Amino acid sequence: MNTGPRPGSPSGLRDANRRRVLDAVRVGGAPTQAEIAGATGLAPATVSNIVRDLGAAGLLSAGDEVRAGRRVRAVRLVRGAGMVAGIDVGHRHLRVALADVADPAAAAGHPGPPGRSELRADLPDYHGVAEGLATAASLIDEALAQVGVRREALRGAVVGLPAPVDRATGAVGASGVLPGWVGVPVAGRVSEHLGIPSWVDNDATLGTLAEQRWGALRGIRDGVFLKLSDGVGAGLVLDGRLYRGPDGTAGEIGHVAVDPGDRHAAVCRCGHRGCLETVVSTRTVTALLEPLLGAPLTVADMVARAHDGDAPARRVLADTGHHVGAALAGFCTVLTPRRIVVGGELAQAGDFLLAPLHAALEAAALPGTTRTADVVVAELAEHAPVLGAVALALDRATTAP
């Protein structure tokens, strides 16, 4: 399985309606079916059918109660209905988070993400699927043990990967940061390994979903989420909807050429020269300062040096922001986003990165198209991709037949 039905299809509409009913129950606590219909705008008969179906799935229960002297039939979430797992696979790390499907904070539009157990582990460069899945399973078991829940309680998992993901097959595209995962139908492998329904998506897309649901993109109809880490990607919100493109690979801004005419520009892993990722990935950016220090450097080290007034660190971060802003200018001219959210490791640089980024946008985009575009740091920080995986897992595991 992959990312599920397409929006607008009959199954997509069914799933969207189920999510609306679940969110209404999460927010309302124990609403009546009439109150659910009022909150969602769905017909009473549609609500009744969905409540029946989700009751059969073990997610909702309906029972008679007396309120204000009259008997009503209240709908509640079933406590202990199960957990979902989000798995964020990075170039050198793997992060896992669990969430209870009955957590009221799981509702879309809630001011914060659901309570969760989250664990992280380091991975070696160029790790493969077998090592990644073994680490994910180990972290999931550890997280389940922390909350006192058995593996059988898991209803589904979503894996986020720093690579384009084929929407139809769930296979990792050839330009992915993780060569050991290329061409692998990851969702199927996860399902086999964990014994639960699983889905896979791009990590920047999942970060966008998390920021849209619980972070800096809440209420934003048109926005961009940038993930600036070892890999560079973007997620798009257009007219209030997460946009993946027809094949699920929209947002690969890391492969926008920033200097296509330079025959000496670095060769990107996609095979082209001068891609944005070749000049702003964390590995490239830190490597610019390491010769001056004679030692390996992390992004956190570089940001600390910038705060201490170190001129080379500030220059590298400013140049990085300029490159990103110049690459984003085309996005702004065409899509006129109202907010640009910067996430990933480089987001911790704050204004050292964002100020030159915004200046480059103003200089390169069509005049007026960036006037109303905020440039802000992701509210969910490095947790955005794994929380997006949790959000998608909540959606899929609670709406699947």
N, C-alpha and C positions, 0 to 999 in steps of 0.2 A: 504494500500500500504506500501511497505517497501523500500528497497534500489534500486529497479529498475532492469532492465534486466542485465543478466550476460555478461561480456565482451566476445566478440567473437560470440555471438548469432546474428541472423539477426537484431533483434530489438536493440541489443547493438551496432552493427556497425552503424545502422541508427542514433542512438542517438549521437554516437561519431562524425559522419560526420556533424550532425546539430551543435554540439558544435564547431567544427572546423570552420564552416562557420560563426557562430555568433562571435567567437573570431576574425576571420579575419576582420569582419565588425567593431567590437569594436576597434581593433588596427588601421585599415585603415581609419576610419572615414566615408568615403563615397566611397568605392572602386567600380569598375565595376565588373560584373560577371566574366570577363576574369581575372581581377586582383585577385579575390577571388580564382579562379581555380589555378592560379599560386602560390598563398600563401599557399594553402591547399594541392595541388597535386591531387585534385579531378577532375574528368572529367567535362567538361563544362556542359554537359547534367545533371549530378548529381547536380551540383551547381544550375542550373536553376530550377530543381525540388524542391530543398531544399528552395531556395529563395521564390518560389511560396507558398510552404507549410507554411513557417514561416511568410509570408505576410498574408496568410489567418488566422494565429493564432494571428495577430496583433503585431508581434515583429519586422518585417522588412517592409520597403517600398522601391519601386523602381521607379525612375522617370528620365526623360530626363534632361540633363544639357549640357551646352556648355563649353568645356574646350579646351584651346589652339586653338580656332577657329573651333572645330569639336564637333558634338553632340555625347554624350555618355549617357549610362543609368547607373546611380549611385544607389547603394544600401545603405540605411541608417537604423540605429536603430530607432524605433518609440519612441519618447520621451513620457513619460507618459504611457508606455506599462504595467507598473505594478511594484510591489515590491514583494520581498520574505522575509521570516523570518527565522532566525536561533534561535533555543532554546537550551541552554545548561543547563541541569538539574544536579545539584550536590547533594552531601549528605546534605549540609546545605545552598545551594544557588540556585538561578535560574537566568540565564542571557539571555537576548533577544537582537538580532541585526537585523536590517532591511537593505536591499540593493536594489537599483534600477536595474532592469534587463537590462536597457540601459546604465548603467554606464560603460564607457570604461575600468575602472580599474577592472571590473569583468572578464576580459580576463585571461585565464590561462597563466602564465609566466609573467604577469605584475609585475613590481617591488614592488608593494604594494597593500594591500587589498582595495576593493572599499569603497568609502565614506559610512558611515553608521550612524544610530542612535542606540546607545547601552545603555541598562539599566540593572540594577542588583537589586535583592531583596534577603534578607535572608529568609531561610526556617527553620522550626524546624527539629530536627533529626527525622528520620523515617516518614517523610511526605508521604502522599499517592497520588495517581493519581489525585483525585478530587481537592485537594489543589494545587498541582503543575500546573494543567491545568488552574485553576482559576487565579493563579498568572501570568502564561504565557499570558493569554488573557488580563489581566489588563495591563501588561507591554507593550504588543504589541499595545494596544489602545493608551497608553500614548506616545509611540514612534511614532506612526502614526500621532498623534496630533501635536507632535513637528515638523514634516516635512510637515504638512498640507495635509495629504493624508487620504482618507476614507478607511475603512476596505475592501470595495469592490475591492480596487486596489490590494489586496494580491493575488498572483498567486499560492503560495504554501509555505509550511513550512517543515523544517527538525528538528527533536528532537534528541539531543545527550544525551545518558544515560551512567552512569558509570557501565555498566553491559554488559555481552554477550547478543547479540540480534539474535534471530533465523531469518536467512535470508529469509526463506520461509513464516513465519507467522508474523514476526515483533514483536513477544512476547519477554518479558524480561526473561532471563535465571534465574534459581534458585539461582545461586551464585552471583547475583547482590548485590551492596552496598545498594540498595533501596528495602527493603522487601515489602513495600507497593505497589510496581510496578511489582512484580514478576508474570509472567504468563499473564500479561495484554497485549492485542494487541494495543500498544500505538498509532501507526500511525492511526488506525481506530478511536480511541477515540479523537485524536487531530482533525482529519477531521470532526468528528461530532461536536466537541466543537467550532471550528473556521469556519467551513463551507468551507474549502479549501482543495485541495489535500495535503497530508502530508506523510512524510517518517520518518523512525527512523533508527539510527545507533549508534554504540558504540562511546563514546566520545573520546577515544584514537585514534580510526580510523579517526574520523573527525579532530582531532588535527593534525594527520599526513597529511591529505589532505590539510589543510590550510598551513602547513609549506612547503609542496611540491609545492603548487601553488604560495604562496606569501612570504615564509619565508626561514628558514635555510636548507630546503631540495630542494630548487629550483635547477634544473640541476643535482641532485644526482640520479644516476641510482639504487643504492642499499643503503638503509639506514633504521634506526630505530628511531622512536619517542617514548619517554617514558613519561608517565604522572604519576607523583609522587604526589599524593594528599591523600585524605581520602581513595580512592581506588588506586590501582596500575595497570596500563595497558600499552600495547605497540601497536604501529602500524608499519606495515612493508611496505617498498617500495622495490620491487624486479624487477630488469630489467626495471626500470622506471615506473612500475605500482603499484598502491596501491593493496596490497594483503589482502583479507579478509578470505581466506580459503573456502573450499567447503560449509560450513554451516554458514559462517559469523562470526565465533568466534575465528579466529586466533589472536595471540598477547596477550593472557591472561597470561603475565609473572608474574603477582601478585600471581599466584597459582603454580609457580615453587617452589619446596621444597628446601630450603637452608640448612635445617638440618633434613632430614627425619628420621634419626636414633634416635633422642632425644625424648624419651617417655614423657618428661616433657615440650616439646615445646608447645607454645600456639596453641590452636585449631582455625583453620581458619573458616570463615563463609561457606566455601565450604565443611567442614567436615574433612579435612585433618589437620595434624599437621605440623608446621614449614614452612608454605608458606611464600614467600618473603613479602607479604602484612602484615603479622603479626608482622614483625620486622621493616618495613620502612614506613608504613602509617603515615600521619601527626599526627593522633591521638596518635599512639604508640610512635612516636618520641618525641612529646612535653610532653607526660606523663612521660618520663624518667627524665625530669628536674623539673617537677612541685613539687615533694616532697622536693627538695632543696630550692625552693622559697616559698612554702606554698601558691601558688596562681596559677590560670589557666594561661597558656602560649600559645601564637600563634607562628606560624612559623616565622613571621616577628620579634617578640620579641626575639626568639632564635637566629636568624641571627644577629640582632643588638647586642646581647650580645657577639656573636662570634667576630664581628668586634671590640668590645671593649676589646677583649683579654680574655674573660671568658673561662677558660679551660674546664669546663664541657660541655658547649655549643659546643665548637670546637670538643670535643671528640665524642659527640653524632652525630654530622654531619659527622665526618670522618668515624665512624662505619657504619652509614647509607650508605654513598657512597661505602664503602667496600662491604657491603651486596649486593647492587645493581650491582656493577661491577662483583662480583662472579657469580651472577645469569645470567648476560649478557654474560659471557664467552662462554657458550654453543652456544648462538646465533652467536657470532662472529666466533667461530670455524666452524660452519656449513654454515653460510650465508655470511661471510666475508663482512660486511657492510663497506661502505666508510665514513659514518657519523652517529653518534649517537647524537640525539637531545634530551635534557632533558627539559621537560616542567612540568607543574603543580606547586603547591604551593612551593614544596621543591626546585624548580629551582632557586628561589631567593637567595639560599645559595651560588651560584656561585662556586668559586674554593674550598671553604670549603667542598663541596660535590664532585665536579668534579675531583679534583686531586686524592683523594683516590679511586674514582670510576675507573679512568683510570689505577691506579696502580694495582688494583685488577684484572682488565681485562688483563693486561700484564702478571700477575702472573699465571692466571688460564686458559687462552685461549691457543690454539695451537700456538706455536711460529711462528711468521710471520703473523698470521691472523689479528692481531690488528695494524700492523705497519702503515697502511695507513688509520686507522679509526680515524677521528676527533671526539672529544667529546665536544659538544658545548651546550650552553643554547638556548632554543627556542627563535627565534626572535619575535614571536607574544605573548610571555609570557602567562598570564592567559586567553588571548583572543583567543588562538588557537582553542579550541573546538567549540566555538560559531561561529568563522569565518569559520571553516570547515563545520558547519551546513549550513551557508550561501552559501558556495561554492557548496555543494551538492544540495541545494534548487535551486540555479541558474541553475545548470545542469539539474535537473529533471523538473523544472517548464517551462524551455524554450525548452525542447525536447519532453515532453509528447505529445501524439496525441491530 
